[in-house]
């Protein structure tokens, strides 16, 4: 879980061949709302093991850009570290988060 100051992003694995997925949430008038749910981050038909996420907004970057790192496995001894940018969408209505 990471936050860009306006939203929270949750990164998790899903499926029998684990794939990294992200979802963003925001608090609007005291209510937790799903901003953008179930966004596949990597779709290759490979196993993904560990993952981490960071929000660029906390270090002066864009508030809707996140960086996901995952361990991608192709075979029993072939591990690669994969870094992926995830651009969350901007809120398009009059809610308090942008």
C-alpha positions in Angstrom: 0.0 0.0 0.0 1.2 3.5 -0.9 -0.3 6.9 -0.9 0.3 9.9 -3.1 -1.4 12.4 -0.7 -4.8 12.1 -2.4 -5.3 8.4 -3.0 -4.1 5.1 -1.7 -2.9 2.4 -4.1 -3.1 -1.3 -3.2 -0.9 -3.7 -5.1 -1.7 -7.5 -4.8 -1.3 -10.8 -6.6 -4.2 -12.6 -8.2 -4.7 -15.9 -10.1 -3.2 -19.4 -10.2 -0.3 -18.0 -12.1 0.1 -14.9 -9.9 -0.2 -11.6 -11.8 0.3 -8.1 -10.1 -2.9 -6.1 -9.9 -3.4 -2.5 -8.6 -6.5 -0.6 -7.3 -6.7 3.0 -6.1 -8.9 4.3 -3.3 -9.6 7.8 -1.9 -11.5 9.3 1.0 -14.2 11.7 -0.1 -16.2 13.4 2.6 -15.2 10.8 5.2 -16.1 7.8 2.9 -13.6 5.4 1.4 -14.3 5.1 -2.3 -12.8 2.8 -4.9 -11.3 5.2 -7.4 -10.0 2.6 -9.9 -10.3 -1.1 -9.3 -8.6 -4.2 -10.6 -6.0 -2.9 -13.0 -3.6 -5.6 -14.3 0.0 -4.3 -14.2 1.8 -7.1 -15.9 0.0 -9.5 -18.2 2.8 -11.9 -19.3 1.9 -15.5 -18.7 4.8 -15.8 -16.1 4.7 -16.3 -12.4 5.3 -13.1 -10.3 6.4 -13.6 -6.8 7.2 -10.7 -4.5 6.2 -7.1 -5.2 6.5 -3.6 -3.9 4.9 -0.2 -4.7 5.8 3.4 -4.3 3.8 6.6 -5.0 5.8 9.3 -6.8 3.5 12.0 -5.4 5.2 11.6 -1.9 8.5 12.7 -3.4 7.4 15.6 -5.6 6.3 13.6 -8.7 2.9 13.4 -10.3 0.1 12.5 -7.9 -1.3 9.7 -10.2 2.0 7.9 -11.0 3.1 4.8 -9.1 6.1 2.5 -9.5 5.6 -1.3 -9.0 8.5 -3.7 -8.7 7.9 -7.4 -9.0 9.9 -10.6 -9.2 9.0 -12.3 -12.5 9.9 -16.0 -12.9 10.4 -17.8 -16.2 11.2 -21.4 -15.1 12.6 -22.7 -11.8 15.9 -20.8 -11.8 15.2 -17.8 -14.1 14.2 -14.7 -12.0 14.0 -11.2 -13.3 13.2 -8.0 -11.4 10.6 -6.0 -13.3 9.8 -2.4 -12.7 6.6 -0.9 -14.0 5.0 2.5 -14.0 1.3 2.6 -13.2 -0.6 5.8 -14.1 -3.8 6.0 -12.1 -6.6 8.0 -13.7 -7.5 11.5 -12.7 -10.9 12.0 -10.9 -13.3 13.5 -13.4 -16.1 14.6 -11.2 -16.3 17.3 -8.4 -15.0 15.1 -5.6 -12.3 16.4 -3.3 -9.5 14.4 -4.6 -7.6 15.1 -7.8 
